[in-house]
């Protein structure tokens, strides 16, 4: 048996034909849905990029103990378990955060790996002279921004599609499939940074979305409210759609390889994303700073399981969390025993007969709202303490996205007894960074929504009974995660 997992970043389900979109050009996502089960209640877990990947490796939420960071020495990686069981593992990716201080321990868990550079502000091509900047709004409107500057340098060196990292990543994955199709017992992860911003794609994809736009360059929004002119907002949405169509084209290359090598009978295919992205919905751009509305937290997810061909072309309504459910699902597919601390669920019963595997799911950022859904309602819960504290991070790898923890933070660190999942290593407990999302307009409050009656989340509820039921799920799931005592205190939840 073998598995191909295609992972996108910032994929908004509302732009995909299998989820009801009728204006984007994504025929291969529609083709994928015909050859797989499409999940209708798929939710994120830890946010954003690297926390989601730590969840993927460990099969358990990480956001209650740690913000963005690498795999820890005590983490029980499912990729390592596959490797130790004789399953060959290979990673093809252009997700440049793997090369930074806060992600540098992930790719070495695979037998082999390939990386393709140049996404976003990846410090790739060196150029002392200032690049040519167009008249722009959004991130490119600030020519002093290091990321924007580097992005323009990178783009100048990648004018042809085949020079860009996404096509190279998929081509590498397809080549791996061709070399190894006749072999057994392998896992391939094709991980694409797109359609993450900036929304850079060749002209032929722009031409799929004709428009009469003469405004400033705009394909990289700032993380804030969307107060641009209507034509600018639609232009950015078109740029996202164009990049999505580029993703669709290269997803089609993988589907073609499945057809060419007759892999549908013995190969699991998984397609998912770490999170979505707001594209002016709720008057917001992006993620991170607002509550995790459905456009960010409710994600597309597709699985073809060769053992269950009857699930192809079906919809699945069970509540799932790919970030933590894929570890036990992959281990189960290859007949490899999972560790005792996995909290995700093997999705075999869902694929077989849409059998429920959980009552509720929690998700969020470290130190922000803790969110809970039962698939019908969602609660975005603010901390109960005015100062959003106490708050600590637990780690043996004190790095951030692009650097180390500050010395003044580490000076206040203490060595704490282990959690059960830390095997049983004592951990540094470091004062955490506080940050609580607000709504567009600057207000801060708990938000409860009925997802069936109000799918666009326009009418917050005042329903104490439903909120109490969701808070009970939250408390139970936090206990299952071994959330530290201060997380219960800051949320006003009894730890017992």
C-alpha positions, 0 to 999 in steps of 0.5 A: 500500500502507498499514500500520496498526501497533497497539502495546500496552505490558505485554501478557502473552501468557498472558492472550490466547485465541490463546495458550491462555488460556480465562478472559479476555474477548478475542474480538477478539484471537481474531478478529485471529488468524483474519486474521493470522499468530500468532507463537509465538516472538516475543521482546523486545530492549531493555528497557523502554519507550523502549529498545524504541522506539529499537530499532523506529526503528533496527532494531538493539539499543540496550541494549548501548550505552545505557539509557533515552533518546531517539533520537540525532542519528545514529540512522537512523530507519525512520520518517524513511526512510519519510517521505523516500520519500513514505510519509505517517506518523502517530502516535496515542498516549497513551504519555506517556513521549514527552513526557519528557526521555528520549523527546522526539525520537521523535514528531517523526519522524512527519509528524503526531502526536496525543497523549492525556494522563492515563495512570499518573502523567502530570503532567496535571491540576493540583490543589493539594489532596490527592486522595481516596485509598481504603484501598489496598495496592500503589503507591496505599498510599503517599499521599506517592508523587508518581506515585500522587497524580497518578494519583488526580488524573487519574482523578477527571477521567476518570470516563467511558470516552470521557474516558480516554486509551486510547479517545481514542487508538483513536478518533483512529486509527480517524478517521485510517483513515476519512479516508484509507482511499481514499488510498495510501502511508501508515503509521499507528501506534496506540500504546496505553499499556495494559494497563500498570499501573495497571490502571484501566478502567470498571466494565463491564470489571470486571463481566466478572470477577465476584468476592467481594472486600472487601479494600483497593483494589489495581490498581497493584502495586509492583515486588517479590515478590507476597506478598499474600493469595491473594484480593488477588493474584487481584483484581489479576489480574482488574483486569489482565484487565479492562483487557486486555478494554478493549484488546480492545474498542478493538482490535475498533474497528480490525478493524471499520474494516478490514472497513468500508473493505475494507482487508484486500487492500492494508493490512498490520496489525501488532499487538505489544507492547514487553514482557510483565508478571509477574502473580504468576508466579514470585512476582513483580510487574511487570518490571525487578527480576527475570530476564526470565522468559517472561512478560516476554520472550516476547511476543504478535505478529500480522501480516496481510500482504495480499501473503500471505493464505495466512498468515492463521490460521496459526502461525509458529514461527520465532524473531523479535524485532519490536522490531528486525525491524519496521523492515526489514519495514516498509521492505521492504513499502513498497519503501524501501531500509534502511540498512546498520546494520539488524540486524533481519530482514524477516519476509516469509520467515517469513510466506511459509513459516515460514522461519527468519531467525535462530538466536538472539536477545539481549535485556536491560536496559543494565547488567543480565543479558544474555539469549540464546535459540534459541527452545528454551532461554534463558540469563539470564547474570549478569556475570562481574565481581563489580562488574558493570563496567566499564560505560558509556553512549554518547550525544550526548543525555544524558537519563534518563526524566524528567531529565538525566544527573547533573553528576557523571556528565558530569564523568567523561565522555570523548569516544570515537571513533565506532561504525560506526552513529553515522555517524561521530559521536564519542560521550560515554562516560559511567559507567553505572549498575549493576544486576543482577536477582535471583530472587524470594527474593534469590538471584543466579545464572545461569539456564538453562531448557529452554522446551519441557520446562519452559515455566513455568521451574520447573526450572533446568538444569545443562547446560554444553554447552547453556550454552556453545552459547548463550554462543557465540550471545551473543558472536556477536550482541554482535559484530554489534551492535558492543558496546563492549569493556567489555561483553565484559569484564563478561560474561567473553566474548572480544571476538574 
